[in-house]
Amino acid sequence: MLVILGEWYGPRKRLFTQSVPARCRRREPPGVAVSPAGFRAIACEHGGDLLLHLVNMRGSSGPVEVELEGGMWKGPRSASLEPQGTGVEINRGPGPMGLGMPSELVDRIDAVVRLRR
């Protein structure tokens, strides 16, 4: 079991140790809606970017859609999944900003989205 945990944590270590929590008044960041249900959101800052950590509480296999609304989420230049660096398309249409992740990119434990400012 420790080997599995190490394989998961190793590539993500810097995302945890070199990040600081984003300023939020509540436990979860405001303006985040994730579909399907069962994801918990955590926001932090890392190297000038914003990280949105989506913890997969139900082991969903995707696809995952994320809507981000409000000042905290305005203006990212691009988005990618960490630690792999795979680009994620940003939907900037009318209404909330959206991100979509196909099933093959959804981890059964978590997804960490880097929003480059």
Legacy VTK file of the C-alpha trace (Angstrom):
# vtk DataFile Version 3.0
C-alpha trace
ASCII
DATASET POLYDATA
POINTS 117 float
0.000 0.000 0.000
2.848 2.447 0.791
4.322 1.826 -2.653
1.033 2.840 -4.278
0.812 5.965 -2.116
4.405 6.876 -2.956
3.795 6.452 -6.695
0.807 8.817 -6.445
2.444 11.375 -4.126
5.926 11.523 -5.675
5.035 13.503 -8.813
2.673 15.750 -6.793
4.981 16.493 -3.852
6.006 19.968 -5.032
2.334 20.882 -5.569
1.739 20.297 -1.855
5.008 21.498 -0.319
5.460 24.610 -2.483
1.850 25.865 -2.422
-0.046 28.145 -0.073
-3.820 28.062 0.470
-5.774 30.586 -1.582
-7.638 33.163 0.448
-11.186 31.902 0.834
-13.724 32.656 3.513
-15.063 29.125 3.477
-13.467 25.722 3.514
-14.104 25.226 -0.204
-13.386 27.948 -2.764
-16.411 29.945 -3.947
-17.833 29.664 -7.440
-16.767 26.067 -8.182
-19.302 23.570 -9.537
-18.116 20.080 -10.506
-20.063 17.440 -12.399
-20.471 14.583 -11.626
-21.063 15.132 -7.924
-18.602 13.701 -5.442
-15.613 16.003 -5.910
-14.293 18.324 -3.172
-12.435 21.434 -4.309
-9.328 22.996 -2.747
-7.659 26.126 -4.125
-4.053 27.167 -3.580
-1.399 29.347 -5.128
1.737 27.873 -6.632
4.421 29.837 -8.435
2.096 32.715 -9.334
-0.571 30.371 -10.689
-3.778 29.146 -9.108
-4.163 25.400 -8.487
-7.612 23.861 -8.263
-7.287 20.482 -6.574
-10.363 18.303 -7.157
-10.431 15.382 -4.739
-12.405 12.486 -6.209
-14.398 11.323 -3.148
-16.375 8.656 -5.057
-13.744 7.332 -7.433
-15.611 8.652 -10.500
-14.047 7.703 -13.793
-15.163 10.826 -15.674
-15.581 12.737 -17.792
-15.522 15.755 -15.471
-16.925 19.214 -16.150
-15.967 22.179 -13.971
-17.667 25.578 -13.914
-15.782 28.478 -12.343
-17.566 31.717 -11.575
-16.487 34.836 -9.711
-13.501 37.100 -9.273
-11.126 34.430 -8.032
-11.348 32.625 -11.372
-11.152 35.566 -13.786
-8.558 35.815 -16.493
-6.433 32.656 -16.644
-4.268 32.507 -19.777
-4.361 28.716 -19.953
-5.135 25.566 -17.962
-3.371 22.227 -17.609
-3.552 19.094 -15.492
-0.737 18.508 -13.028
1.608 16.752 -12.699
1.423 15.555 -16.311
1.117 19.052 -17.873
-1.679 18.003 -20.246
-3.536 21.037 -21.591
-7.194 21.542 -20.664
-9.432 23.635 -22.891
-11.054 26.665 -21.275
-14.605 27.447 -22.374
-14.948 31.220 -22.157
-18.477 31.437 -23.552
-21.291 33.367 -21.967
-21.882 32.458 -18.341
-19.370 30.754 -16.061
-15.957 29.765 -17.372
-15.809 26.019 -17.997
-13.180 23.281 -18.073
-13.695 19.785 -19.409
-11.624 16.701 -18.696
-12.205 13.513 -20.701
-12.395 10.176 -18.881
-8.839 9.137 -19.775
-7.459 12.186 -17.913
-9.511 11.694 -14.748
-7.603 10.092 -11.888
-9.618 8.000 -9.414
-8.038 9.954 -6.545
-7.724 13.539 -7.707
-7.244 16.052 -10.478
-5.064 19.131 -10.072
-5.793 21.909 -12.566
-3.198 24.668 -12.967
-4.717 27.977 -14.051
-1.910 30.139 -15.432
-2.367 33.830 -14.713
LINES 1 118
117 0 1 2 3 4 5 6 7 8 9 10 11 12 13 14 15 16 17 18 19 20 21 22 23 24 25 26 27 28 29 30 31 32 33 34 35 36 37 38 39 40 41 42 43 44 45 46 47 48 49 50 51 52 53 54 55 56 57 58 59 60 61 62 63 64 65 66 67 68 69 70 71 72 73 74 75 76 77 78 79 80 81 82 83 84 85 86 87 88 89 90 91 92 93 94 95 96 97 98 99 100 101 102 103 104 105 106 107 108 109 110 111 112 113 114 115 116
